[in-house]
Amino acid sequence: MNRKALSESVGSVFRLRPNPIVRKSKKPIKESLNFWTFISFPEQKMLLLQNNHSNYRVEIPTTYVRGHEPPDMIVIRGQVYLDEEEKCSVEPFTEGMSAGDSLELVQDPLNRESKEIYATLKAHEGKMVSIRFLKGNDGTAYGFCEATLQLVTHHFVKLYDQGVSIQIFDGGAPIKTPESTKTIALSFIRYEEDDEKENRPRLVIDYSHWEPRL
């Protein structure tokens, strides 16, 4: 982490990765609400950020910051939780994990094919994957698309969307998405099965984690 670059960014607006989670609902906040003003950097040991849409304010120790990715993202070695009474807390991820370690932090209890989703997806890094979207708490099928599994870490993945049309199952017209890179926590992804027709993994993602503004 570059403290000098961060100190020069006080006053700027950032998104946090992974997205903060509302502890009561156990759901991540929408991307449209994930904007935080970097208001102070006391002694370059603590980042103080204020949410732009609420009174939530979070203090993140620099030891929990994995990186500052321009132009507007701060990646954390942990999870920010929005608690009651507009209070925030930060719970760090376990340090020193290696590819062979037990990855209980990111195991998906719904996963049918692999006990360690990290190891499963890491083997496909840089390759195309099929994505099946769900929408809503009832798990309603919503649509599908393809993307490149650009980066796989122990806690999140980066998926490159080429800007293709997402086919929707509710009878609507396909959604044309712009070229973009999505960062999604592993805890929000389920490896369902291999797409035998395309010979690639198939991932299941709630659409709110892909494009929460729609």
Contacts in CASP RR format, 6 or more apart in sequence:
PFRMAT RR
TARGET T0000
AUTHOR 0000-0000-0000
METHOD contacts of the structure
MODEL  1
MNRKALSESVGSVFRLRPNPIVRKSKKPIKESLNFWTFISFPEQKMLLLQ
NNHSNYRVEIPTTYVRGHEPPDMIVIRGQVYLDEEEKCSVEPFTEGMSAG
DSLELVQDPLNRESKEIYATLKAHEGKMVSIRFLKGNDGTAYGFCEATLQ
LVTHHFVKLYDQGVSIQIFDGGAPIKTPESTKTIALSFIRYEEDDEKENR
PRLVIDYSHWEPRL
1 62 0 8 1.000
1 65 0 8 1.000
1 66 0 8 1.000
1 67 0 8 1.000
1 68 0 8 1.000
2 67 0 8 1.000
2 68 0 8 1.000
3 44 0 8 1.000
3 62 0 8 1.000
5 68 0 8 1.000
6 38 0 8 1.000
6 41 0 8 1.000
6 44 0 8 1.000
6 47 0 8 1.000
6 62 0 8 1.000
6 65 0 8 1.000
6 68 0 8 1.000
7 41 0 8 1.000
7 44 0 8 1.000
9 38 0 8 1.000
9 68 0 8 1.000
10 38 0 8 1.000
10 39 0 8 1.000
10 40 0 8 1.000
10 41 0 8 1.000
11 37 0 8 1.000
11 38 0 8 1.000
11 39 0 8 1.000
12 37 0 8 1.000
12 38 0 8 1.000
12 72 0 8 1.000
13 35 0 8 1.000
13 36 0 8 1.000
13 37 0 8 1.000
13 38 0 8 1.000
13 52 0 8 1.000
13 72 0 8 1.000
14 35 0 8 1.000
14 36 0 8 1.000
14 37 0 8 1.000
14 38 0 8 1.000
14 49 0 8 1.000
14 72 0 8 1.000
14 73 0 8 1.000
14 74 0 8 1.000
15 31 0 8 1.000
15 34 0 8 1.000
15 35 0 8 1.000
15 36 0 8 1.000
15 72 0 8 1.000
15 73 0 8 1.000
15 74 0 8 1.000
16 34 0 8 1.000
16 36 0 8 1.000
16 49 0 8 1.000
16 73 0 8 1.000
16 74 0 8 1.000
16 76 0 8 1.000
16 80 0 8 1.000
17 73 0 8 1.000
17 74 0 8 1.000
17 75 0 8 1.000
17 76 0 8 1.000
17 156 0 8 1.000
17 183 0 8 1.000
18 28 0 8 1.000
18 76 0 8 1.000
18 78 0 8 1.000
18 79 0 8 1.000
18 155 0 8 1.000
18 156 0 8 1.000
18 183 0 8 1.000
18 185 0 8 1.000
19 28 0 8 1.000
19 29 0 8 1.000
19 31 0 8 1.000
19 34 0 8 1.000
19 185 0 8 1.000
19 209 0 8 1.000
20 28 0 8 1.000
20 29 0 8 1.000
20 34 0 8 1.000
20 58 0 8 1.000
20 79 0 8 1.000
20 80 0 8 1.000
20 81 0 8 1.000
20 82 0 8 1.000
20 88 0 8 1.000
21 27 0 8 1.000
21 28 0 8 1.000
21 29 0 8 1.000
21 79 0 8 1.000
21 80 0 8 1.000
21 81 0 8 1.000
21 82 0 8 1.000
22 28 0 8 1.000
22 29 0 8 1.000
22 81 0 8 1.000
22 82 0 8 1.000
23 81 0 8 1.000
23 82 0 8 1.000
23 83 0 8 1.000
23 84 0 8 1.000
23 89 0 8 1.000
24 84 0 8 1.000
28 185 0 8 1.000
28 188 0 8 1.000
28 209 0 8 1.000
29 82 0 8 1.000
30 208 0 8 1.000
30 212 0 8 1.000
30 213 0 8 1.000
31 211 0 8 1.000
31 212 0 8 1.000
31 213 0 8 1.000
32 212 0 8 1.000
32 213 0 8 1.000
33 51 0 8 1.000
33 53 0 8 1.000
33 54 0 8 1.000
35 51 0 8 1.000
35 52 0 8 1.000
35 53 0 8 1.000
36 49 0 8 1.000
36 50 0 8 1.000
36 51 0 8 1.000
36 52 0 8 1.000
36 58 0 8 1.000
37 49 0 8 1.000
37 50 0 8 1.000
37 52 0 8 1.000
38 47 0 8 1.000
38 48 0 8 1.000
38 49 0 8 1.000
39 48 0 8 1.000
39 49 0 8 1.000
39 50 0 8 1.000
40 48 0 8 1.000
41 47 0 8 1.000
41 48 0 8 1.000
42 48 0 8 1.000
44 62 0 8 1.000
45 61 0 8 1.000
45 62 0 8 1.000
46 59 0 8 1.000
46 60 0 8 1.000
46 61 0 8 1.000
46 62 0 8 1.000
47 59 0 8 1.000
47 60 0 8 1.000
47 61 0 8 1.000
47 62 0 8 1.000
47 65 0 8 1.000
47 74 0 8 1.000
48 57 0 8 1.000
48 58 0 8 1.000
48 59 0 8 1.000
49 57 0 8 1.000
49 58 0 8 1.000
49 60 0 8 1.000
50 56 0 8 1.000
50 57 0 8 1.000
51 57 0 8 1.000
51 58 0 8 1.000
54 86 0 8 1.000
55 86 0 8 1.000
56 82 0 8 1.000
56 86 0 8 1.000
56 87 0 8 1.000
56 88 0 8 1.000
57 88 0 8 1.000
58 80 0 8 1.000
58 88 0 8 1.000
58 90 0 8 1.000
59 88 0 8 1.000
59 90 0 8 1.000
60 74 0 8 1.000
60 76 0 8 1.000
60 80 0 8 1.000
60 90 0 8 1.000
61 90 0 8 1.000
63 77 0 8 1.000
63 92 0 8 1.000
64 76 0 8 1.000
64 77 0 8 1.000
64 78 0 8 1.000
64 90 0 8 1.000
64 92 0 8 1.000
65 74 0 8 1.000
65 75 0 8 1.000
65 76 0 8 1.000
65 77 0 8 1.000
66 75 0 8 1.000
66 76 0 8 1.000
66 77 0 8 1.000
67 74 0 8 1.000
67 75 0 8 1.000
68 74 0 8 1.000
68 75 0 8 1.000
69 75 0 8 1.000
73 183 0 8 1.000
76 90 0 8 1.000
77 92 0 8 1.000
77 93 0 8 1.000
77 95 0 8 1.000
78 90 0 8 1.000
78 91 0 8 1.000
78 92 0 8 1.000
78 93 0 8 1.000
78 155 0 8 1.000
79 90 0 8 1.000
79 91 0 8 1.000
79 93 0 8 1.000
80 88 0 8 1.000
80 89 0 8 1.000
80 90 0 8 1.000
81 88 0 8 1.000
81 89 0 8 1.000
81 90 0 8 1.000
81 91 0 8 1.000
82 88 0 8 1.000
83 89 0 8 1.000
93 105 0 8 1.000
93 154 0 8 1.000
93 155 0 8 1.000
94 105 0 8 1.000
97 103 0 8 1.000
97 154 0 8 1.000
99 118 0 8 1.000
99 119 0 8 1.000
99 122 0 8 1.000
100 119 0 8 1.000
102 116 0 8 1.000
103 116 0 8 1.000
103 117 0 8 1.000
103 118 0 8 1.000
103 119 0 8 1.000
103 154 0 8 1.000
105 154 0 8 1.000
105 155 0 8 1.000
105 187 0 8 1.000
106 116 0 8 1.000
106 117 0 8 1.000
106 118 0 8 1.000
106 154 0 8 1.000
106 155 0 8 1.000
106 185 0 8 1.000
106 186 0 8 1.000
106 187 0 8 1.000
107 115 0 8 1.000
107 116 0 8 1.000
107 117 0 8 1.000
108 117 0 8 1.000
108 186 0 8 1.000
108 187 0 8 1.000
108 189 0 8 1.000
108 190 0 8 1.000
108 191 0 8 1.000
110 190 0 8 1.000
111 117 0 8 1.000
111 190 0 8 1.000
111 191 0 8 1.000
112 192 0 8 1.000
112 193 0 8 1.000
113 120 0 8 1.000
113 191 0 8 1.000
113 192 0 8 1.000
113 193 0 8 1.000
114 120 0 8 1.000
114 191 0 8 1.000
117 186 0 8 1.000
117 189 0 8 1.000
117 190 0 8 1.000
117 191 0 8 1.000
118 152 0 8 1.000
118 153 0 8 1.000
118 154 0 8 1.000
118 186 0 8 1.000
120 191 0 8 1.000
120 201 0 8 1.000
121 149 0 8 1.000
121 152 0 8 1.000
121 157 0 8 1.000
121 186 0 8 1.000
121 189 0 8 1.000
121 191 0 8 1.000
121 201 0 8 1.000
122 152 0 8 1.000
124 149 0 8 1.000
124 152 0 8 1.000
124 200 0 8 1.000
124 201 0 8 1.000
125 149 0 8 1.000
125 150 0 8 1.000
125 151 0 8 1.000
125 152 0 8 1.000
126 148 0 8 1.000
126 149 0 8 1.000
126 150 0 8 1.000
127 148 0 8 1.000
127 149 0 8 1.000
127 200 0 8 1.000
128 146 0 8 1.000
128 147 0 8 1.000
128 148 0 8 1.000
128 149 0 8 1.000
128 198 0 8 1.000
128 200 0 8 1.000
129 146 0 8 1.000
129 147 0 8 1.000
129 148 0 8 1.000
129 149 0 8 1.000
129 159 0 8 1.000
129 200 0 8 1.000
129 201 0 8 1.000
129 202 0 8 1.000
129 203 0 8 1.000
130 144 0 8 1.000
130 146 0 8 1.000
130 195 0 8 1.000
130 198 0 8 1.000
130 200 0 8 1.000
130 201 0 8 1.000
130 202 0 8 1.000
130 203 0 8 1.000
131 144 0 8 1.000
131 145 0 8 1.000
131 146 0 8 1.000
131 147 0 8 1.000
131 159 0 8 1.000
131 202 0 8 1.000
131 203 0 8 1.000
131 204 0 8 1.000
131 205 0 8 1.000
131 210 0 8 1.000
132 141 0 8 1.000
132 143 0 8 1.000
132 144 0 8 1.000
132 192 0 8 1.000
132 202 0 8 1.000
132 203 0 8 1.000
132 204 0 8 1.000
132 205 0 8 1.000
133 141 0 8 1.000
133 142 0 8 1.000
133 143 0 8 1.000
133 144 0 8 1.000
133 145 0 8 1.000
133 166 0 8 1.000
133 204 0 8 1.000
133 205 0 8 1.000
133 206 0 8 1.000
133 207 0 8 1.000
133 210 0 8 1.000
134 140 0 8 1.000
134 141 0 8 1.000
134 142 0 8 1.000
134 204 0 8 1.000
134 205 0 8 1.000
134 206 0 8 1.000
134 207 0 8 1.000
135 141 0 8 1.000
135 142 0 8 1.000
135 206 0 8 1.000
135 207 0 8 1.000
135 208 0 8 1.000
136 206 0 8 1.000
136 208 0 8 1.000
139 206 0 8 1.000
141 169 0 8 1.000
142 168 0 8 1.000
142 169 0 8 1.000
142 170 0 8 1.000
142 207 0 8 1.000
143 166 0 8 1.000
143 167 0 8 1.000
143 168 0 8 1.000
143 169 0 8 1.000
143 207 0 8 1.000
144 166 0 8 1.000
144 167 0 8 1.000
145 161 0 8 1.000
145 164 0 8 1.000
145 165 0 8 1.000
145 166 0 8 1.000
145 167 0 8 1.000
145 177 0 8 1.000
146 162 0 8 1.000
146 164 0 8 1.000
146 198 0 8 1.000
147 159 0 8 1.000
147 160 0 8 1.000
147 161 0 8 1.000
147 162 0 8 1.000
147 182 0 8 1.000
148 159 0 8 1.000
148 160 0 8 1.000
148 162 0 8 1.000
149 157 0 8 1.000
149 159 0 8 1.000
149 201 0 8 1.000
150 157 0 8 1.000
150 158 0 8 1.000
150 159 0 8 1.000
150 160 0 8 1.000
150 181 0 8 1.000
151 157 0 8 1.000
151 158 0 8 1.000
154 186 0 8 1.000
155 185 0 8 1.000
155 186 0 8 1.000
156 183 0 8 1.000
156 184 0 8 1.000
156 185 0 8 1.000
156 186 0 8 1.000
157 183 0 8 1.000
157 184 0 8 1.000
157 186 0 8 1.000
157 189 0 8 1.000
158 181 0 8 1.000
158 182 0 8 1.000
158 183 0 8 1.000
159 181 0 8 1.000
159 182 0 8 1.000
159 184 0 8 1.000
160 180 0 8 1.000
160 181 0 8 1.000
160 182 0 8 1.000
161 177 0 8 1.000
161 179 0 8 1.000
161 180 0 8 1.000
161 181 0 8 1.000
161 182 0 8 1.000
162 179 0 8 1.000
163 176 0 8 1.000
163 177 0 8 1.000
163 178 0 8 1.000
163 179 0 8 1.000
163 180 0 8 1.000
164 177 0 8 1.000
165 174 0 8 1.000
165 175 0 8 1.000
165 176 0 8 1.000
165 177 0 8 1.000
166 174 0 8 1.000
166 175 0 8 1.000
166 176 0 8 1.000
166 177 0 8 1.000
167 174 0 8 1.000
168 174 0 8 1.000
168 175 0 8 1.000
175 211 0 8 1.000
175 214 0 8 1.000
177 211 0 8 1.000
182 210 0 8 1.000
184 205 0 8 1.000
184 209 0 8 1.000
184 210 0 8 1.000
188 205 0 8 1.000
188 206 0 8 1.000
188 209 0 8 1.000
189 203 0 8 1.000
189 204 0 8 1.000
189 205 0 8 1.000
190 203 0 8 1.000
190 204 0 8 1.000
190 205 0 8 1.000
191 201 0 8 1.000
191 202 0 8 1.000
191 203 0 8 1.000
191 204 0 8 1.000
192 202 0 8 1.000
192 203 0 8 1.000
192 204 0 8 1.000
193 202 0 8 1.000
194 200 0 8 1.000
194 201 0 8 1.000
194 202 0 8 1.000
195 201 0 8 1.000
195 202 0 8 1.000
207 214 0 8 1.000
END
